[in-house]
Amino acid sequence: MLRALDGHLAGASQRQLAIALFDTALKDIRPADWSASARRAQVMRLVADGLAQMNGGYRALLRGE
């Protein structure tokens, strides 16, 4: 999650994040396949969760919630 967040904040695209985090073969899939890809959805969730943690969600984690 932190690697995805760092990449997002540095300006990396969702596809660039997926390539770096999961599989270099993702660079070769067609745009239509990428937009329906489970890896794309996973990257989006990782970035969203990372942003939530960065914006105060880590406090709930520290409290054990």
TORPA-4810 file (N, C-alpha, C, O; in nm, 3 decimals):
<nodes>
NODE_1_0.083_-0.118_0.000_0.000_0.000_0.000_0.088_0.125_0.000_0.060_0.221_-0.072_M
NODE_2_0.193_0.123_0.080_0.281_0.241_0.087_0.357_0.262_-0.042_0.379_0.377_-0.083_L
NODE_3_0.398_0.154_-0.107_0.466_0.169_-0.236_0.371_0.227_-0.340_0.412_0.312_-0.420_R
NODE_4_0.247_0.183_-0.340_0.147_0.235_-0.434_0.122_0.383_-0.405_0.114_0.464_-0.497_A
NODE_5_0.111_0.418_-0.279_0.088_0.558_-0.241_0.207_0.645_-0.281_0.188_0.753_-0.337_L
NODE_6_0.328_0.599_-0.254_0.447_0.675_-0.292_0.452_0.698_-0.442_0.480_0.809_-0.487_D
NODE_7_0.424_0.594_-0.519_0.424_0.608_-0.664_0.316_0.704_-0.712_0.340_0.787_-0.800_G
NODE_8_0.198_0.693_-0.653_0.087_0.782_-0.689_0.124_0.929_-0.660_0.102_1.016_-0.744_H
NODE_9_0.180_0.953_-0.543_0.217_1.090_-0.506_0.331_1.142_-0.594_0.345_1.264_-0.610_L
NODE_10_0.411_1.052_-0.650_0.520_1.092_-0.739_0.471_1.110_-0.883_0.548_1.152_-0.970_A
NODE_11_0.343_1.080_-0.908_0.285_1.104_-1.040_0.278_0.984_-1.131_0.250_0.999_-1.250_G
NODE_12_0.303_0.865_-1.080_0.296_0.744_-1.162_0.151_0.713_-1.198_0.059_0.739_-1.119_A
NODE_13_0.131_0.659_-1.317_-0.003_0.618_-1.359_-0.040_0.486_-1.291_0.046_0.419_-1.233_S
NODE_14_-0.167_0.451_-1.298_-0.212_0.325_-1.240_-0.141_0.208_-1.306_-0.104_0.111_-1.240_Q
NODE_15_-0.125_0.216_-1.436_-0.057_0.107_-1.508_0.089_0.099_-1.467_0.142_-0.010_-1.446_R
NODE_16_0.155_0.213_-1.454_0.295_0.212_-1.411_0.309_0.151_-1.272_0.404_0.077_-1.245_Q
NODE_17_0.215_0.181_-1.185_0.217_0.122_-1.051_0.199_-0.029_-1.058_0.270_-0.104_-0.991_L
NODE_18_0.103_-0.074_-1.138_0.078_-0.217_-1.151_0.200_-0.290_-1.207_0.233_-0.400_-1.163_A
NODE_19_0.266_-0.230_-1.303_0.386_-0.290_-1.362_0.495_-0.302_-1.256_0.561_-0.405_-1.246_I
NODE_20_0.514_-0.196_-1.178_0.618_-0.197_-1.076_0.585_-0.292_-0.961_0.675_-0.356_-0.906_A
NODE_21_0.459_-0.300_-0.924_0.421_-0.380_-0.807_0.396_-0.527_-0.838_0.421_-0.613_-0.754_L
NODE_22_0.345_-0.556_-0.958_0.296_-0.691_-0.983_0.365_-0.765_-1.098_0.419_-0.874_-1.077_F
NODE_23_0.365_-0.707_-1.218_0.409_-0.785_-1.334_0.444_-0.693_-1.450_0.362_-0.611_-1.492_D
NODE_24_0.565_-0.706_-1.501_0.606_-0.623_-1.615_0.527_-0.655_-1.742_0.524_-0.573_-1.834_T
NODE_25_0.465_-0.772_-1.749_0.386_-0.808_-1.867_0.261_-0.722_-1.881_0.199_-0.720_-1.988_A
NODE_26_0.223_-0.652_-1.776_0.104_-0.566_-1.784_0.124_-0.451_-1.881_0.026_-0.390_-1.924_L
NODE_27_0.246_-0.420_-1.916_0.270_-0.311_-2.013_0.224_-0.348_-2.153_0.204_-0.260_-2.237_K
NODE_28_0.206_-0.476_-2.178_0.171_-0.523_-2.311_0.022_-0.547_-2.334_-0.018_-0.581_-2.445_D
NODE_29_-0.062_-0.530_-2.231_-0.204_-0.558_-2.253_-0.272_-0.439_-2.319_-0.230_-0.324_-2.303_I
NODE_30_-0.378_-0.469_-2.392_-0.452_-0.365_-2.464_-0.523_-0.272_-2.365_-0.559_-0.314_-2.255_R
NODE_31_-0.543_-0.146_-2.405_-0.612_-0.051_-2.316_-0.749_-0.100_-2.268_-0.785_-0.080_-2.152_P
NODE_32_-0.824_-0.163_-2.356_-0.957_-0.213_-2.316_-0.944_-0.322_-2.210_-1.023_-0.328_-2.116_A
NODE_33_-0.844_-0.407_-2.225_-0.822_-0.512_-2.125_-0.771_-0.453_-1.994_-0.806_-0.500_-1.885_D
NODE_34_-0.689_-0.349_-2.004_-0.639_-0.284_-1.883_-0.752_-0.221_-1.804_-0.754_-0.231_-1.681_W
NODE_35_-0.845_-0.156_-1.871_-0.953_-0.087_-1.799_-1.043_-0.184_-1.725_-1.111_-0.144_-1.629_S
NODE_36_-1.046_-0.312_-1.766_-1.127_-0.412_-1.699_-1.042_-0.505_-1.612_-1.092_-0.606_-1.561_A
NODE_37_-0.916_-0.473_-1.596_-0.821_-0.560_-1.528_-0.840_-0.561_-1.376_-0.866_-0.457_-1.315_S
NODE_38_-0.827_-0.679_-1.318_-0.831_-0.692_-1.172_-0.712_-0.622_-1.109_-0.722_-0.569_-0.999_A
NODE_39_-0.598_-0.621_-1.178_-0.479_-0.553_-1.126_-0.502_-0.402_-1.119_-0.455_-0.337_-1.025_R
NODE_40_-0.573_-0.346_-1.216_-0.605_-0.203_-1.212_-0.691_-0.172_-1.090_-0.667_-0.075_-1.019_R
NODE_41_-0.791_-0.254_-1.067_-0.878_-0.235_-0.951_-0.799_-0.249_-0.821_-0.822_-0.175_-0.725_A
NODE_42_-0.705_-0.342_-0.819_-0.624_-0.361_-0.700_-0.536_-0.239_-0.673_-0.522_-0.196_-0.559_Q
NODE_43_-0.477_-0.183_-0.779_-0.395_-0.062_-0.763_-0.481_0.053_-0.713_-0.438_0.128_-0.625_V
NODE_44_-0.601_0.067_-0.766_-0.689_0.174_-0.723_-0.723_0.160_-0.575_-0.726_0.260_-0.503_M
NODE_45_-0.749_0.037_-0.529_-0.777_0.013_-0.387_-0.656_0.044_-0.300_-0.668_0.105_-0.194_R
NODE_46_-0.538_0.000_-0.346_-0.416_0.026_-0.268_-0.391_0.176_-0.252_-0.356_0.222_-0.144_L
NODE_47_-0.409_0.251_-0.360_-0.388_0.396_-0.354_-0.492_0.460_-0.264_-0.459_0.545_-0.181_V
NODE_48_-0.617_0.421_-0.279_-0.724_0.478_-0.195_-0.700_0.447_-0.048_-0.716_0.534_0.038_A
NODE_49_-0.662_0.323_-0.018_-0.634_0.287_0.121_-0.512_0.362_0.174_-0.511_0.404_0.290_D
NODE_50_-0.411_0.378_0.091_-0.292_0.453_0.131_-0.325_0.599_0.161_-0.276_0.655_0.259_G
NODE_51_-0.407_0.659_0.076_-0.448_0.798_0.099_-0.528_0.811_0.229_-0.510_0.906_0.304_L
NODE_52_-0.615_0.713_0.254_-0.694_0.715_0.378_-0.603_0.705_0.500_-0.622_0.776_0.599_A
NODE_53_-0.504_0.617_0.494_-0.409_0.604_0.605_-0.331_0.733_0.624_-0.311_0.779_0.736_Q
NODE_54_-0.285_0.791_0.513_-0.207_0.914_0.519_-0.289_1.029_0.579_-0.235_1.115_0.649_M
NODE_55_-0.418_1.029_0.552_-0.505_1.138_0.597_-0.568_1.110_0.733_-0.678_1.159_0.761_N
NODE_56_-0.501_1.034_0.816_-0.548_1.016_0.953_-0.596_0.877_0.987_-0.614_0.847_1.105_G
NODE_57_-0.616_0.791_0.890_-0.665_0.656_0.919_-0.568_0.574_1.000_-0.608_0.478_1.067_G
NODE_58_-0.441_0.609_0.996_-0.341_0.535_1.074_-0.372_0.546_1.223_-0.333_0.458_1.300_Y
NODE_59_-0.440_0.651_1.265_-0.472_0.666_1.408_-0.563_0.555_1.456_-0.544_0.500_1.565_R
NODE_60_-0.663_0.521_1.376_-0.753_0.410_1.411_-0.676_0.280_1.417_-0.701_0.197_1.504_A
NODE_61_-0.582_0.263_1.328_-0.498_0.143_1.328_-0.418_0.135_1.458_-0.406_0.028_1.518_L
NODE_62_-0.363_0.247_1.501_-0.285_0.250_1.625_-0.372_0.225_1.748_-0.325_0.169_1.847_L
NODE_63_-0.500_0.267_1.741_-0.591_0.244_1.852_-0.644_0.101_1.852_-0.711_0.060_1.947_R
NODE_64_-0.616_0.026_1.748_-0.663_-0.112_1.740_-0.803_-0.126_1.685_-0.869_-0.228_1.706_G
NODE_65_-0.849_-0.026_1.617_-0.985_-0.029_1.561_-0.987_-0.090_1.423_-1.092_-0.100_1.361_E
</nodes>
